Amino acid sequence: MVERISLKSREEREKLLKEAYFNVFMIPAEAVFVDLLTDSGTGAMSDRQWAALMTGDESYAYAKSWFNFYESVKSIMGMEYVLPAHQGRAAENILFSHFSKKGVIIPSNNHFDTTRANIEFFGGTAIDLVIKEGEDPHKIHPFKGNIDLNKLEDLFKKEAKNIPICMCTITNNTGGGQPVSLENIKMTGELCHRYGIKFFIDACRFAENCYFIKKREKEQENRSIEEIAKEVFSYADGATMSAKKDGIANIGGFIALRDKDLYDQLSESLILKEGFLTYGGLAGRDLEAIAVGLKEAITMDYLESRVGQIENFGEMLRQNGVSILEPVGGHAVYLDAAEIFPHIKRSEFPAQSLSAALYEEGGVRGVEIGSVMFGREDENGNFIPATMELVRLAVPRRVYTESHLRYVADVASEIVKNKNKYKGYRIVYESPFLRHFTVRFAPV
Ligand SMILES: Cc1ncc(COP(=O)(O)O)c(C=O)c1O
């Protein structure tokens, strides 16, 4: 599929930005020239996916498409029980309606925003325990998404009875799309099980993570992505997944489980919120597209080109003097807004300012992953910034060419050269959960 894109004039972009209260989520997609807001659901489906989609069986229960979907998930993750959902956060909502409540603690390397919000919505506390290298945008480490096992064990020693489940996000989106090593996944699983805690993987980008394991971890280079994925999931009791990422589908998600009892317990909630056990909020054709997409995502030629494109994009930005989180992750390049805009106070959201600047300067849309998304106030109303101030430029799968990305790198370079003209923002409206989607700003 090829789509027409067009670049609005600077005056039009300035007007649109103002009308959107400087929140780029609110800008019409047609007015975006290169859209790197997310890699979620924005990939181009393959000929094989479109062909499968046409064979979708829309029967209500146990449709042919369900069996194709189930076979695909089971063959990759090795888990017996699968609950489809319309996207990742719906799967999380069902999982945490069961596990999260007041007094419960749920650790992870870094929870993604929707994961954290679902845990907190049901009253639990979400804790991030990524290794310290994962909190420094410029520290080089092959697996910056790893969980700090010492911190995790300390937490278990004190609080095990309040921890029903531990998560691990692969790759670690909030921390820069950084991979988690097979060894770390194995040790986290073993540690959880020693303390009687369930271990779940947020598997949105499992294929990209397995690619990094193959490339960076000793003794894994001769194994196939499929073999590595099997081992990754063998240490877990279950997984949630948004199929909009490494399912290369436009919509979809699921929970995969080993435990029949847990499957039965979650089934009621699935039927109530999403739909029957075998479609969970999806059409048969969506299930078909995911079934094929998951298989395509674990092929080496696809992964070489996917991760290679992100690496090249990072290199273009680096050469243009734009500060980025290093090493680049699997699905996005993250700009280090705190370093690019050192003159903007953290409480005035330098990453929001950079994200607005990208649209204003070049019609480019990225997403703030900084203090708008993860900043907090303490009980006295003092501002607590996020660990890092990043703008994520997520690359949709199989959509943009090198020249689109070079254009983005040039826009970023112009911004860096003129950085002093950009100012901070203050929030004029926010909602209590996931505020970044609908927040409104005014320039300071
Ligand atoms: C790591 C991670 N977990 C969960 C989700 C939620 O998935 P969805 O957008 O399908 O609800 C996302 C989406 O971006 C994600 O990146």
The ligand as a MOL file (V3000), in Angstrom:
LIG
                    3D

  0  0  0     0  0            999 V3000
M  V30 BEGIN CTAB
M  V30 COUNTS 16 16 0 0 0
M  V30 BEGIN ATOM
M  V30 1 C 5.5670 -2.3090 25.8840 0
M  V30 2 C 4.1200 -2.0560 25.6110 0
M  V30 3 N 3.1910 -2.6670 26.3610 0
M  V30 4 C 1.8800 -2.4890 26.1310 0
M  V30 5 C 1.4270 -1.6560 25.1360 0
M  V30 6 C -0.0580 -1.4510 24.9380 0
M  V30 7 O -0.5050 -1.9710 23.7290 0
M  V30 8 P -1.7500 -1.3400 22.9390 0
M  V30 9 O -1.3310 -0.0270 22.3900 0
M  V30 10 O -2.0580 -2.3550 21.8810 0
M  V30 11 O -2.8580 -1.2100 23.9040 0
M  V30 12 C 2.3540 -0.9840 24.3350 0
M  V30 13 C 1.8900 -0.0730 23.2660 0
M  V30 14 O 2.5480 0.7900 22.7780 0
M  V30 15 C 3.7430 -1.1980 24.5830 0
M  V30 16 O 4.6740 -0.6020 23.8370 0
M  V30 END ATOM
M  V30 BEGIN BOND
M  V30 1 1 1 2
M  V30 2 1 2 3
M  V30 3 2 2 15
M  V30 4 2 3 4
M  V30 5 1 4 5
M  V30 6 1 5 6
M  V30 7 2 5 12
M  V30 8 1 6 7
M  V30 9 1 7 8
M  V30 10 2 8 9
M  V30 11 1 8 10
M  V30 12 1 8 11
M  V30 13 1 12 13
M  V30 14 1 12 15
M  V30 15 2 13 14
M  V30 16 1 15 16
M  V30 END BOND
M  V30 END CTAB
M  END
